[in-house]
Amino acid sequence: MNNFVSFFKINCYTKLDELQKKNEQSTKIKPFPLTPLFIDNDTPSWEDSNNISLEIENEILRLELEEGIEYFEDIVEKIYSTHKVGGYPSFTQGGVSFGEDYPFVFQISSDEKAHFNIVDSGSFYFFYNLEKQDWIVYCDFY
């Protein structure tokens, strides 16, 4: 798995009073406001058995076979393909895990309103290790 962190400048601040407001805009990316929405029933995505326990995989398969339940339609409340902070990544390929030392923090996704496309409508996922103060940036696309 490639770590794309070298292509980003990520600043971490411990005090907000040190921040200075700048009025800089991209000529290619169109600014617009984001509307926060709390998701109470956030769930991880599941594409294959590489990233979940065998017990959970077997239960999902049992529900699909015996109860006629579809994972993405009945179990996952909604797949959030836009920007996201906290919880779980909206979608990453099976087997992508950076361990408990690097929890998911946020994602930036392709966005038509912003004129922003990440390789075939994909997303950048940001993971952070608090102890090492180290970032991992992962890219996933369709």
N, CA, C and O atoms as CSV, one atom per row, in Angstrom:
chain,resi,resn,atom,element,x,y,z
A,1,MET,N,N,0.840,-1.184,0.000
A,1,MET,CA,C,0.000,0.000,0.000
A,1,MET,C,C,0.879,1.240,0.000
A,1,MET,O,O,1.821,1.358,0.784
A,2,ASN,N,N,0.555,2.142,-0.881
A,2,ASN,CA,C,1.321,3.376,-0.957
A,2,ASN,C,C,0.832,4.389,0.062
A,2,ASN,O,O,-0.366,4.500,0.320
A,3,ASN,N,N,1.768,5.123,0.635
A,3,ASN,CA,C,1.444,6.223,1.546
A,3,ASN,C,C,1.696,7.513,0.779
A,3,ASN,O,O,2.837,7.815,0.430
A,4,PHE,N,N,0.641,8.274,0.516
A,4,PHE,CA,C,0.724,9.487,-0.281
A,4,PHE,C,C,0.986,10.729,0.556
A,4,PHE,O,O,0.806,11.846,0.069
A,5,VAL,N,N,1.408,10.558,1.810
A,5,VAL,CA,C,1.577,11.699,2.712
A,5,VAL,C,C,2.586,12.714,2.170
A,5,VAL,O,O,2.468,13.903,2.467
A,6,SER,N,N,3.573,12.278,1.386
A,6,SER,CA,C,4.582,13.209,0.870
A,6,SER,C,C,4.002,14.212,-0.126
A,6,SER,O,O,4.649,15.210,-0.443
A,7,PHE,N,N,2.790,13.958,-0.621
A,7,PHE,CA,C,2.137,14.866,-1.563
A,7,PHE,C,C,1.250,15.892,-0.862
A,7,PHE,O,O,0.598,16.701,-1.521
A,8,PHE,N,N,1.222,15.863,0.469
A,8,PHE,CA,C,0.353,16.745,1.246
A,8,PHE,C,C,1.157,17.559,2.249
A,8,PHE,O,O,2.222,17.141,2.705
A,9,LYS,N,N,0.633,18.708,2.576
A,9,LYS,CA,C,1.168,19.485,3.691
A,9,LYS,C,C,0.083,19.476,4.762
A,9,LYS,O,O,-0.957,20.116,4.606
A,10,ILE,N,N,0.327,18.754,5.838
A,10,ILE,CA,C,-0.657,18.615,6.909
A,10,ILE,C,C,-0.113,19.320,8.139
A,10,ILE,O,O,0.925,18.931,8.674
A,11,ASN,N,N,-0.801,20.340,8.582
A,11,ASN,CA,C,-0.390,21.085,9.779
A,11,ASN,C,C,-1.290,20.688,10.939
A,11,ASN,O,O,-2.512,20.641,10.799
A,12,CYS,N,N,-0.684,20.403,12.081
A,12,CYS,CA,C,-1.433,20.095,13.301
A,12,CYS,C,C,-1.210,21.235,14.291
A,12,CYS,O,O,-0.070,21.627,14.539
A,13,TYR,N,N,-2.269,21.756,14.846
A,13,TYR,CA,C,-2.174,22.874,15.777
A,13,TYR,C,C,-2.717,22.472,17.138
A,13,TYR,O,O,-3.767,21.837,17.233
A,14,THR,N,N,-2.005,22.841,18.178
A,14,THR,CA,C,-2.484,22.575,19.529
A,14,THR,C,C,-3.184,23.800,20.112
A,14,THR,O,O,-3.919,23.683,21.093
A,15,LYS,N,N,-2.963,24.977,19.517
A,15,LYS,CA,C,-3.607,26.212,19.963
A,15,LYS,C,C,-4.214,26.922,18.763
A,15,LYS,O,O,-3.524,27.195,17.781
A,16,LEU,N,N,-5.487,27.215,18.842
A,16,LEU,CA,C,-6.155,27.885,17.733
A,16,LEU,C,C,-5.792,29.361,17.648
A,16,LEU,O,O,-5.893,29.957,16.575
A,17,ASP,N,N,-5.367,29.968,18.769
A,17,ASP,CA,C,-5.052,31.392,18.744
A,17,ASP,C,C,-3.788,31.689,17.936
A,17,ASP,O,O,-3.506,32.852,17.651
A,18,GLU,N,N,-3.025,30.665,17.564
A,18,GLU,CA,C,-1.830,30.859,16.749
A,18,GLU,C,C,-2.141,30.888,15.252
A,18,GLU,O,O,-1.284,31.244,14.444
A,19,LEU,N,N,-3.362,30.515,14.887
A,19,LEU,CA,C,-3.726,30.477,13.473
A,19,LEU,C,C,-3.923,31.882,12.930
A,19,LEU,O,O,-4.405,32.774,13.628
A,20,GLN,N,N,-3.542,32.059,11.677
A,20,GLN,CA,C,-3.751,33.324,11.000
A,20,GLN,C,C,-4.649,33.086,9.807
A,20,GLN,O,O,-4.413,32.165,9.025
A,21,LYS,N,N,-5.675,33.905,9.656
A,21,LYS,CA,C,-6.610,33.770,8.546
A,21,LYS,C,C,-5.939,34.242,7.259
A,21,LYS,O,O,-5.331,35.312,7.214
A,22,LYS,N,N,-6.061,33.424,6.217
A,22,LYS,CA,C,-5.516,33.770,4.910
A,22,LYS,C,C,-6.640,33.716,3.900
A,22,LYS,O,O,-7.526,32.866,3.991
A,23,ASN,N,N,-6.608,34.597,2.962
A,23,ASN,CA,C,-7.639,34.637,1.934
A,23,ASN,C,C,-7.030,34.197,0.602
A,23,ASN,O,O,-6.867,35.002,-0.315
A,24,GLU,N,N,-6.702,32.927,0.512
A,24,GLU,CA,C,-6.124,32.371,-0.705
A,24,GLU,C,C,-7.118,31.392,-1.321
A,24,GLU,O,O,-7.770,30.626,-0.612
A,25,GLN,N,N,-7.225,31.423,-2.627
A,25,GLN,CA,C,-8.146,30.535,-3.309
A,25,GLN,C,C,-7.458,29.861,-4.476
A,25,GLN,O,O,-6.579,30.433,-5.121
A,26,SER,N,N,-7.871,28.644,-4.730
A,26,SER,CA,C,-7.393,27.916,-5.886
A,26,SER,C,C,-8.102,28.435,-7.128
A,26,SER,O,O,-9.270,28.819,-7.067
A,27,THR,N,N,-7.412,28.448,-8.230
A,27,THR,CA,C,-8.055,28.844,-9.490
A,27,THR,C,C,-8.803,27.665,-10.110
A,27,THR,O,O,-9.598,27.853,-11.031
A,28,LYS,N,N,-8.555,26.446,-9.609
A,28,LYS,CA,C,-9.190,25.259,-10.171
A,28,LYS,C,C,-10.288,24.682,-9.283
A,28,LYS,O,O,-11.277,24.153,-9.789
A,29,ILE,N,N,-10.124,24.778,-7.968
A,29,ILE,CA,C,-11.103,24.208,-7.040
A,29,ILE,C,C,-12.035,25.318,-6.571
A,29,ILE,O,O,-11.585,26.352,-6.077
A,30,LYS,N,N,-13.336,25.095,-6.729
A,30,LYS,CA,C,-14.342,26.090,-6.365
A,30,LYS,C,C,-14.715,25.942,-4.884
A,30,LYS,O,O,-15.110,24.854,-4.464
A,31,PRO,N,N,-14.600,27.017,-4.080
A,31,PRO,CA,C,-14.961,26.906,-2.657
A,31,PRO,C,C,-16.476,26.855,-2.466
A,31,PRO,O,O,-17.232,27.440,-3.241
A,32,PHE,N,N,-16.903,26.150,-1.423
A,32,PHE,CA,C,-18.310,26.115,-1.039
A,32,PHE,C,C,-18.387,25.621,0.397
A,32,PHE,O,O,-17.468,24.945,0.860
A,33,PRO,N,N,-19.462,25.943,1.117
A,33,PRO,CA,C,-19.554,25.518,2.525
A,33,PRO,C,C,-19.891,24.033,2.654
A,33,PRO,O,O,-20.635,23.478,1.846
A,34,LEU,N,N,-19.336,23.410,3.677
A,34,LEU,CA,C,-19.687,22.034,4.018
A,34,LEU,C,C,-20.702,22.072,5.146
A,34,LEU,O,O,-20.592,22.902,6.048
A,35,THR,N,N,-21.675,21.198,5.110
A,35,THR,CA,C,-22.691,21.131,6.154
A,35,THR,C,C,-22.447,19.894,7.007
A,35,THR,O,O,-22.548,18.775,6.504
A,36,PRO,N,N,-22.126,20.073,8.300
A,36,PRO,CA,C,-21.874,18.900,9.145
A,36,PRO,C,C,-23.156,18.119,9.417
A,36,PRO,O,O,-24.235,18.694,9.555
A,37,LEU,N,N,-23.013,16.803,9.492
A,37,LEU,CA,C,-24.133,15.914,9.774
A,37,LEU,C,C,-23.619,14.786,10.651
A,37,LEU,O,O,-22.705,14.063,10.254
A,38,PHE,N,N,-24.201,14.620,11.854
A,38,PHE,CA,C,-23.786,13.558,12.762
A,38,PHE,C,C,-24.419,12.248,12.317
A,38,PHE,O,O,-25.626,12.184,12.084
A,39,ILE,N,N,-23.605,11.204,12.199
A,39,ILE,CA,C,-24.091,9.885,11.815
A,39,ILE,C,C,-24.037,8.990,13.043
A,39,ILE,O,O,-22.958,8.649,13.528
A,40,ASP,N,N,-25.202,8.616,13.540
A,40,ASP,CA,C,-25.292,7.828,14.761
A,40,ASP,C,C,-24.959,6.354,14.527
A,40,ASP,O,O,-24.395,5.700,15.405
A,41,ASN,N,N,-25.300,5.832,13.360
A,41,ASN,CA,C,-25.127,4.415,13.068
A,41,ASN,C,C,-24.046,4.220,12.010
A,41,ASN,O,O,-24.310,3.640,10.957
A,42,ASP,N,N,-22.836,4.698,12.277
A,42,ASP,CA,C,-21.738,4.588,11.333
A,42,ASP,C,C,-21.183,3.164,11.370
A,42,ASP,O,O,-20.965,2.610,12.447
A,43,THR,N,N,-20.959,2.579,10.208
A,43,THR,CA,C,-20.453,1.208,10.146
A,43,THR,C,C,-19.292,1.128,9.162
A,43,THR,O,O,-19.241,1.897,8.202
A,44,PRO,N,N,-18.358,0.204,9.391
A,44,PRO,CA,C,-17.270,0.042,8.423
A,44,PRO,C,C,-17.780,-0.630,7.165
A,44,PRO,O,O,-18.756,-1.380,7.196
A,45,SER,N,N,-17.109,-0.355,6.058
A,45,SER,CA,C,-17.483,-1.023,4.811
A,45,SER,C,C,-16.924,-2.441,4.820
A,45,SER,O,O,-15.952,-2.731,5.518
A,46,TRP,N,N,-17.533,-3.303,4.055
A,46,TRP,CA,C,-17.086,-4.690,3.966
A,46,TRP,C,C,-17.160,-5.114,2.516
A,46,TRP,O,O,-18.245,-5.214,1.943
A,47,GLU,N,N,-16.014,-5.361,1.927
A,47,GLU,CA,C,-15.993,-5.816,0.542
A,47,GLU,C,C,-15.655,-7.294,0.475
A,47,GLU,O,O,-16.217,-8.032,-0.334
A,48,ASP,N,N,-14.753,-7.715,1.311
A,48,ASP,CA,C,-14.371,-9.122,1.342
A,48,ASP,C,C,-13.880,-9.475,2.741
A,48,ASP,O,O,-13.900,-8.646,3.651
A,49,SER,N,N,-13.445,-10.701,2.892
A,49,SER,CA,C,-13.117,-11.190,4.235
A,49,SER,C,C,-11.732,-10.775,4.730
A,49,SER,O,O,-11.315,-11.231,5.795
A,50,ASN,N,N,-11.016,-9.941,4.008
A,50,ASN,CA,C,-9.672,-9.571,4.435
A,50,ASN,C,C,-9.650,-8.621,5.622
A,50,ASN,O,O,-8.633,-8.515,6.309
A,51,ASN,N,N,-10.749,-7.932,5.873
A,51,ASN,CA,C,-10.668,-6.907,6.909
A,51,ASN,C,C,-11.696,-7.052,8.027
A,51,ASN,O,O,-11.883,-6.116,8.804
A,52,ILE,N,N,-12.363,-8.190,8.130
A,52,ILE,CA,C,-13.267,-8.419,9.257
A,52,ILE,C,C,-13.014,-9.807,9.819
A,52,ILE,O,O,-12.427,-10.665,9.159
A,53,SER,N,N,-13.464,-10.013,11.046
A,53,SER,CA,C,-13.238,-11.326,11.668
A,53,SER,C,C,-14.106,-12.383,10.988
A,53,SER,O,O,-15.160,-12.080,10.429
A,54,LEU,N,N,-13.641,-13.619,11.050
A,54,LEU,CA,C,-14.357,-14.740,10.444
A,54,LEU,C,C,-15.755,-14.883,11.052
A,54,LEU,O,O,-16.706,-15.222,10.348
A,55,GLU,N,N,-15.879,-14.629,12.340
A,55,GLU,CA,C,-17.179,-14.723,13.018
A,55,GLU,C,C,-18.190,-13.728,12.427
A,55,GLU,O,O,-19.337,-14.088,12.163
A,56,ILE,N,N,-17.764,-12.494,12.225
A,56,ILE,CA,C,-18.664,-11.477,11.658
A,56,ILE,C,C,-18.974,-11.803,10.203
A,56,ILE,O,O,-20.120,-11.679,9.772
A,57,GLU,N,N,-17.965,-12.217,9.443
A,57,GLU,CA,C,-18.193,-12.586,8.042
A,57,GLU,C,C,-19.218,-13.709,7.937
A,57,GLU,O,O,-20.129,-13.643,7.112
A,58,ASN,N,N,-19.073,-14.739,8.769
A,58,ASN,CA,C,-20.015,-15.868,8.737
A,58,ASN,C,C,-21.429,-15.425,9.084
A,58,ASN,O,O,-22.389,-15.897,8.476
A,59,GLU,N,N,-21.570,-14.534,10.044
A,59,GLU,CA,C,-22.905,-14.049,10.416
A,59,GLU,C,C,-23.529,-13.235,9.291
A,59,GLU,O,O,-24.722,-13.372,9.018
A,60,ILE,N,N,-22.740,-12.391,8.637
A,60,ILE,CA,C,-23.263,-11.615,7.500
A,60,ILE,C,C,-23.692,-12.553,6.378
A,60,ILE,O,O,-24.763,-12.381,5.796
A,61,LEU,N,N,-22.861,-13.540,6.078
A,61,LEU,CA,C,-23.212,-14.493,5.020
A,61,LEU,C,C,-24.454,-15.304,5.392
A,61,LEU,O,O,-25.287,-15.590,4.531
A,62,ARG,N,N,-24.583,-15.675,6.670
A,62,ARG,CA,C,-25.783,-16.400,7.115
A,62,ARG,C,C,-27.029,-15.548,6.925
A,62,ARG,O,O,-28.050,-16.028,6.433
A,63,LEU,N,N,-26.942,-14.286,7.317
A,63,LEU,CA,C,-28.081,-13.382,7.157
A,63,LEU,C,C,-28.452,-13.211,5.682
A,63,LEU,O,O,-29.630,-13.151,5.331
A,64,GLU,N,N,-27.435,-13.134,4.831
A,64,GLU,CA,C,-27.716,-12.986,3.402
A,64,GLU,C,C,-28.363,-14.242,2.829
A,64,GLU,O,O,-29.309,-14.156,2.046
A,65,LEU,N,N,-27.850,-15.414,3.222
A,65,LEU,CA,C,-28.371,-16.666,2.659
A,65,LEU,C,C,-29.706,-17.080,3.272
A,65,LEU,O,O,-30.629,-17.446,2.545
A,66,GLU,N,N,-29.822,-17.027,4.594
A,66,GLU,CA,C,-31.012,-17.539,5.273
A,66,GLU,C,C,-32.128,-16.508,5.386
A,66,GLU,O,O,-33.304,-16.869,5.333
A,67,GLU,N,N,-31.789,-15.260,5.537
A,67,GLU,CA,C,-32.791,-14.234,5.788
A,67,GLU,C,C,-33.052,-13.346,4.571
A,67,GLU,O,O,-33.964,-12.519,4.589
A,68,GLY,N,N,-32.257,-13.515,3.516
A,68,GLY,CA,C,-32.440,-12.691,2.323
A,68,GLY,C,C,-32.030,-11.244,2.528
A,68,GLY,O,O,-32.532,-10.355,1.840
A,69,ILE,N,N,-31.137,-11.000,3.452
A,69,ILE,CA,C,-30.695,-9.635,3.750
A,69,ILE,C,C,-29.491,-9.300,2.878
A,69,ILE,O,O,-28.584,-10.115,2.712
A,70,GLU,N,N,-29.496,-8.104,2.328
A,70,GLU,CA,C,-28.368,-7.618,1.546
A,70,GLU,C,C,-27.526,-6.698,2.418
A,70,GLU,O,O,-28.055,-5.772,3.034
A,71,TYR,N,N,-26.219,-6.945,2.476
A,71,TYR,CA,C,-25.345,-6.160,3.365
A,71,TYR,C,C,-25.449,-4.666,3.094
A,71,TYR,O,O,-25.741,-3.892,4.005
A,72,PHE,N,N,-25.211,-4.247,1.833
A,72,PHE,CA,C,-25.181,-2.822,1.535
A,72,PHE,C,C,-26.563,-2.177,1.567
A,72,PHE,O,O,-26.662,-0.971,1.793
A,73,GLU,N,N,-27.631,-2.941,1.349
A,73,GLU,CA,C,-28.968,-2.356,1.338
A,73,GLU,C,C,-29.646,-2.404,2.708
A,73,GLU,O,O,-30.407,-1.498,3.046
A,74,ASP,N,N,-29.385,-3.439,3.495
A,74,ASP,CA,C,-30.116,-3.626,4.744
A,74,ASP,C,C,-29.287,-3.409,6.009
A,74,ASP,O,O,-29.834,-3.018,7.040
A,75,ILE,N,N,-27.989,-3.652,5.948
A,75,ILE,CA,C,-27.163,-3.546,7.146
A,75,ILE,C,C,-26.487,-2.186,7.223
A,75,ILE,O,O,-26.574,-1.501,8.241
A,76,VAL,N,N,-25.816,-1.799,6.151
A,76,VAL,CA,C,-25.152,-0.492,6.126
A,76,VAL,C,C,-26.215,0.565,5.869
A,76,VAL,O,O,-26.902,0.534,4.848
A,77,GLU,N,N,-26.344,1.499,6.805
A,77,GLU,CA,C,-27.393,2.513,6.685
A,77,GLU,C,C,-27.198,3.361,5.441
A,77,GLU,O,O,-28.155,3.620,4.711
A,78,LYS,N,N,-25.973,3.794,5.193
A,78,LYS,CA,C,-25.691,4.615,4.028
A,78,LYS,C,C,-24.187,4.630,3.816
A,78,LYS,O,O,-23.420,4.656,4.779
A,79,ILE,N,N,-23.761,4.612,2.557
A,79,ILE,CA,C,-22.345,4.767,2.252
A,79,ILE,C,C,-22.129,6.232,1.932
A,79,ILE,O,O,-22.742,6.771,1.010
A,80,TYR,N,N,-21.263,6.870,2.688
A,80,TYR,CA,C,-21.031,8.300,2.534
A,80,TYR,C,C,-19.833,8.502,1.627
A,80,TYR,O,O,-18.686,8.322,2.036
A,81,SER,N,N,-20.111,8.872,0.406
A,81,SER,CA,C,-19.037,8.982,-0.580
A,81,SER,C,C,-18.482,10.396,-0.654
A,81,SER,O,O,-17.737,10.723,-1.578
A,82,THR,N,N,-18.836,11.231,0.303
A,82,THR,CA,C,-18.308,12.587,0.308
A,82,THR,C,C,-17.351,12.749,1.474
A,82,THR,O,O,-16.956,11.769,2.106
A,83,HIS,N,N,-16.987,13.964,1.752
A,83,HIS,CA,C,-16.040,14.261,2.823
A,83,HIS,C,C,-16.580,13.724,4.156
A,83,HIS,O,O,-17.787,13.731,4.398
A,84,LYS,N,N,-15.667,13.263,5.011
A,84,LYS,CA,C,-16.111,12.642,6.258
A,84,LYS,C,C,-15.058,12.840,7.337
A,84,LYS,O,O,-13.861,12.743,7.065
A,85,VAL,N,N,-15.494,13.113,8.547
A,85,VAL,CA,C,-14.593,13.258,9.692
A,85,VAL,C,C,-14.987,12.223,10.738
A,85,VAL,O,O,-16.147,12.162,11.148
A,86,GLY,N,N,-14.025,11.410,11.172
A,86,GLY,CA,C,-14.255,10.443,12.231
A,86,GLY,C,C,-15.042,9.228,11.794
A,86,GLY,O,O,-15.446,9.106,10.638
A,87,GLY,N,N,-15.249,8.343,12.732
A,87,GLY,CA,C,-15.983,7.111,12.451
A,87,GLY,C,C,-15.120,6.147,11.659
A,87,GLY,O,O,-14.000,5.822,12.052
A,88,TYR,N,N,-15.662,5.693,10.533
A,88,TYR,CA,C,-14.974,4.755,9.660
A,88,TYR,C,C,-14.831,5.376,8.277
A,88,TYR,O,O,-15.627,6.237,7.902
A,89,PRO,N,N,-13.822,4.949,7.509
A,89,PRO,CA,C,-13.770,5.393,6.113
A,89,PRO,C,C,-15.042,4.947,5.402
A,89,PRO,O,O,-15.565,3.870,5.687
A,90,SER,N,N,-15.543,5.763,4.482
A,90,SER,CA,C,-16.787,5.387,3.815
A,90,SER,C,C,-16.602,4.155,2.948
A,90,SER,O,O,-17.508,3.329,2.841
A,91,PHE,N,N,-15.436,4.024,2.329
A,91,PHE,CA,C,-15.180,2.827,1.546
A,91,PHE,C,C,-13.689,2.732,1.258
A,91,PHE,O,O,-13.088,3.687,0.765
A,92,THR,N,N,-13.098,1.605,1.557
A,92,THR,CA,C,-11.727,1.308,1.148
A,92,THR,C,C,-11.685,-0.140,0.695
A,92,THR,O,O,-12.544,-0.936,1.071
A,93,GLN,N,N,-10.704,-0.479,-0.099
A,93,GLN,CA,C,-10.577,-1.846,-0.584
A,93,GLN,C,C,-10.369,-2.805,0.590
A,93,GLN,O,O,-9.789,-2.436,1.610
A,94,GLY,N,N,-10.843,-4.022,0.434
A,94,GLY,CA,C,-10.674,-5.034,1.454
A,94,GLY,C,C,-9.211,-5.249,1.794
A,94,GLY,O,O,-8.357,-5.235,0.908
A,95,GLY,N,N,-8.923,-5.444,3.053
A,95,GLY,CA,C,-7.565,-5.704,3.485
A,95,GLY,C,C,-6.763,-4.464,3.797
A,95,GLY,O,O,-5.632,-4.573,4.269
A,96,VAL,N,N,-7.316,-3.280,3.546
A,96,VAL,CA,C,-6.598,-2.044,3.847
A,96,VAL,C,C,-6.776,-1.717,5.314
A,96,VAL,O,O,-7.869,-1.366,5.759
A,97,SER,N,N,-5.703,-1.833,6.053
A,97,SER,CA,C,-5.728,-1.510,7.470
A,97,SER,C,C,-4.337,-1.054,7.874
A,97,SER,O,O,-3.337,-1.647,7.470
A,98,PHE,N,N,-4.282,-0.019,8.656
A,98,PHE,CA,C,-2.998,0.479,9.126
A,98,PHE,C,C,-2.831,0.198,10.614
A,98,PHE,O,O,-1.932,0.740,11.256
A,99,GLY,N,N,-3.689,-0.640,11.154
A,99,GLY,CA,C,-3.607,-1.054,12.547
A,99,GLY,C,C,-4.237,-0.055,13.502
A,99,GLY,O,O,-4.599,1.057,13.118
A,100,GLU,N,N,-4.359,-0.474,14.743
A,100,GLU,CA,C,-4.980,0.368,15.760
A,100,GLU,C,C,-4.143,1.596,16.085
A,100,GLU,O,O,-4.658,2.569,16.634
A,101,ASP,N,N,-2.855,1.559,15.751
A,101,ASP,CA,C,-1.984,2.706,16.012
A,101,ASP,C,C,-2.273,3.874,15.071
A,101,ASP,O,O,-1.890,5.010,15.350
A,102,TYR,N,N,-2.948,3.595,13.957
A,102,TYR,CA,C,-3.274,4.626,12.964
A,102,TYR,C,C,-4.785,4.641,12.709
A,102,TYR,O,O,-5.243,4.122,11.691
A,103,PRO,N,N,-5.562,5.231,13.623
A,103,PRO,CA,C,-7.005,5.282,13.401
A,103,PRO,C,C,-7.367,6.259,12.279
A,103,PRO,O,O,-6.649,7.222,12.011
A,104,PHE,N,N,-8.492,5.983,11.642
A,104,PHE,CA,C,-9.035,6.862,10.598
A,104,PHE,C,C,-9.407,8.203,11.222
A,104,PHE,O,O,-9.999,8.245,12.301
A,105,VAL,N,N,-9.058,9.307,10.542
A,105,VAL,CA,C,-9.372,10.639,11.042
A,105,VAL,C,C,-10.382,11.339,10.135
A,105,VAL,O,O,-11.432,11.783,10.600
A,106,PHE,N,N,-10.066,11.440,8.827
A,106,PHE,CA,C,-11.004,12.091,7.916
A,106,PHE,C,C,-10.718,11.674,6.479
A,106,PHE,O,O,-9.680,11.087,6.174
A,107,GLN,N,N,-11.675,11.997,5.600
A,107,GLN,CA,C,-11.492,11.734,4.178
A,107,GLN,C,C,-11.917,12.965,3.383
A,107,GLN,O,O,-12.823,13.704,3.769
A,108,ILE,N,N,-11.237,13.154,2.274
A,108,ILE,CA,C,-11.582,14.177,1.291
A,108,ILE,C,C,-11.947,13.416,0.031
A,108,ILE,O,O,-11.162,12.599,-0.450
A,109,SER,N,N,-13.133,13.677,-0.510
A,109,SER,CA,C,-13.610,12.915,-1.656
A,109,SER,C,C,-13.802,13.803,-2.875
A,109,SER,O,O,-13.885,15.027,-2.772
A,110,SER,N,N,-13.870,13.157,-4.028
A,110,SER,CA,C,-14.203,13.888,-5.246
A,110,SER,C,C,-15.526,14.606,-5.023
A,110,SER,O,O,-16.426,14.085,-4.364
A,111,ASP,N,N,-15.628,15.790,-5.571
A,111,ASP,CA,C,-16.807,16.607,-5.302
A,111,ASP,C,C,-17.120,17.470,-6.521
A,111,ASP,O,O,-16.344,18.355,-6.882
A,112,GLU,N,N,-18.269,17.201,-7.154
A,112,GLU,CA,C,-18.656,17.955,-8.351
A,112,GLU,C,C,-18.795,19.447,-8.076
A,112,GLU,O,O,-18.343,20.273,-8.869
A,113,LYS,N,N,-19.427,19.795,-6.940
A,113,LYS,CA,C,-19.637,21.216,-6.627
A,113,LYS,C,C,-18.324,21.968,-6.515
A,113,LYS,O,O,-18.242,23.140,-6.883
A,114,ALA,N,N,-17.298,21.301,-6.008
A,114,ALA,CA,C,-16.002,21.943,-5.824
A,114,ALA,C,C,-15.109,21.822,-7.059
A,114,ALA,O,O,-13.999,22.354,-7.084
A,115,HIS,N,N,-15.603,21.115,-8.087
A,115,HIS,CA,C,-14.791,20.852,-9.288
A,115,HIS,C,C,-13.507,20.117,-8.893
A,115,HIS,O,O,-12.415,20.455,-9.350
A,116,PHE,N,N,-13.664,19.109,-8.036
A,116,PHE,CA,C,-12.531,18.397,-7.461
A,116,PHE,C,C,-12.691,16.915,-7.738
A,116,PHE,O,O,-13.631,16.294,-7.242
A,117,ASN,N,N,-11.785,16.329,-8.529
A,117,ASN,CA,C,-11.864,14.911,-8.848
A,117,ASN,C,C,-10.564,14.214,-8.441
A,117,ASN,O,O,-9.475,14.601,-8.866
A,118,ILE,N,N,-10.700,13.202,-7.628
A,118,ILE,CA,C,-9.565,12.376,-7.212
A,118,ILE,C,C,-9.661,11.072,-7.992
A,118,ILE,O,O,-10.508,10.236,-7.678
A,119,VAL,N,N,-8.835,10.882,-8.976
A,119,VAL,CA,C,-8.765,9.668,-9.784
A,119,VAL,C,C,-10.095,8.900,-9.831
A,119,VAL,O,O,-10.407,8.166,-8.893
A,120,ASP,N,N,-10.850,9.050,-10.862
A,120,ASP,CA,C,-12.098,8.298,-11.060
A,120,ASP,C,C,-13.055,8.379,-9.874
A,120,ASP,O,O,-13.517,7.350,-9.380
A,121,SER,N,N,-13.351,9.575,-9.421
A,121,SER,CA,C,-14.317,9.808,-8.334
A,121,SER,C,C,-13.906,9.142,-7.021
A,121,SER,O,O,-14.757,8.612,-6.307
A,122,GLY,N,N,-12.650,9.161,-6.707
A,122,GLY,CA,C,-12.143,8.514,-5.503
A,122,GLY,C,C,-12.071,9.420,-4.294
A,122,GLY,O,O,-12.663,10.500,-4.266
A,123,SER,N,N,-11.335,8.962,-3.295
A,123,SER,CA,C,-11.182,9.683,-2.035
A,123,SER,C,C,-9.757,9.528,-1.509
A,123,SER,O,O,-9.077,8.542,-1.792
A,124,PHE,N,N,-9.323,10.525,-0.737
A,124,PHE,CA,C,-8.110,10.418,0.064
A,124,PHE,C,C,-8.547,10.156,1.493
A,124,PHE,O,O,-9.434,10.839,2.005
A,125,TYR,N,N,-7.933,9.173,2.145
A,125,TYR,CA,C,-8.243,8.812,3.524
A,125,TYR,C,C,-7.026,9.127,4.388
A,125,TYR,O,O,-5.904,8.754,4.046
A,126,PHE,N,N,-7.245,9.806,5.495
A,126,PHE,CA,C,-6.159,10.249,6.365
A,126,PHE,C,C,-6.213,9.496,7.695
A,126,PHE,O,O,-7.246,9.473,8.363
A,127,PHE,N,N,-5.089,8.880,8.070
A,127,PHE,CA,C,-4.950,8.128,9.311
A,127,PHE,C,C,-3.811,8.755,10.103
A,127,PHE,O,O,-2.809,9.173,9.524
A,128,TYR,N,N,-3.961,8.823,11.429
A,128,TYR,CA,C,-2.972,9.535,12.236
A,128,TYR,C,C,-2.556,8.729,13.459
A,128,TYR,O,O,-3.395,8.174,14.168
A,129,ASN,N,N,-1.233,8.671,13.698
A,129,ASN,CA,C,-0.689,8.034,14.884
A,129,ASN,C,C,-0.324,9.143,15.861
A,129,ASN,O,O,0.636,9.881,15.640
A,130,LEU,N,N,-1.091,9.258,16.942
A,130,LEU,CA,C,-0.902,10.323,17.914
A,130,LEU,C,C,0.453,10.223,18.612
A,130,LEU,O,O,1.112,11.236,18.844
A,131,GLU,N,N,0.863,9.007,18.944
A,131,GLU,CA,C,2.124,8.811,19.658
A,131,GLU,C,C,3.332,9.226,18.797
A,131,GLU,O,O,4.232,9.920,19.269
A,132,LYS,N,N,3.334,8.793,17.541
A,132,LYS,CA,C,4.444,9.123,16.640
A,132,LYS,C,C,4.258,10.472,15.950
A,132,LYS,O,O,5.191,11.003,15.348
A,133,GLN,N,N,3.039,11.025,16.044
A,133,GLN,CA,C,2.655,12.243,15.328
A,133,GLN,C,C,2.981,12.081,13.842
A,133,GLN,O,O,3.687,12.886,13.235
A,134,ASP,N,N,2.432,11.003,13.293
A,134,ASP,CA,C,2.742,10.573,11.940
A,134,ASP,C,C,1.443,10.301,11.183
A,134,ASP,O,O,0.519,9.699,11.732
A,135,TRP,N,N,1.368,10.740,9.928
A,135,TRP,CA,C,0.184,10.557,9.094
A,135,TRP,C,C,0.405,9.481,8.049
A,135,TRP,O,O,1.524,9.272,7.581
A,136,ILE,N,N,-0.680,8.798,7.688
A,136,ILE,CA,C,-0.723,7.945,6.512
A,136,ILE,C,C,-1.875,8.454,5.664
A,136,ILE,O,O,-2.976,8.672,6.169
A,137,VAL,N,N,-1.622,8.644,4.366
A,137,VAL,CA,C,-2.671,9.074,3.449
A,137,VAL,C,C,-2.827,7.977,2.401
A,137,VAL,O,O,-1.867,7.602,1.728
A,138,TYR,N,N,-4.039,7.474,2.276
A,138,TYR,CA,C,-4.350,6.394,1.372
A,138,TYR,C,C,-5.339,6.894,0.324
A,138,TYR,O,O,-6.230,7.682,0.643
A,139,CYS,N,N,-5.195,6.449,-0.918
A,139,CYS,CA,C,-6.109,6.856,-1.986
A,139,CYS,C,C,-6.848,5.625,-2.495
A,139,CYS,O,O,-6.238,4.583,-2.734
A,140,ASP,N,N,-8.160,5.747,-2.662
A,140,ASP,CA,C,-8.970,4.664,-3.189
A,140,ASP,C,C,-9.911,5.279,-4.205
A,140,ASP,O,O,-10.438,6.370,-3.990
A,141,PHE,N,N,-10.126,4.575,-5.318
A,141,PHE,CA,C,-11.005,5.097,-6.359
A,141,PHE,C,C,-11.707,3.956,-7.054
A,141,PHE,O,O,-11.365,2.789,-6.861
A,142,TYR,N,N,-12.694,4.297,-7.866
A,142,TYR,CA,C,-13.536,3.289,-8.512
A,142,TYR,C,C,-12.879,2.735,-9.755
A,142,TYR,O,O,-13.450,1.874,-10.424
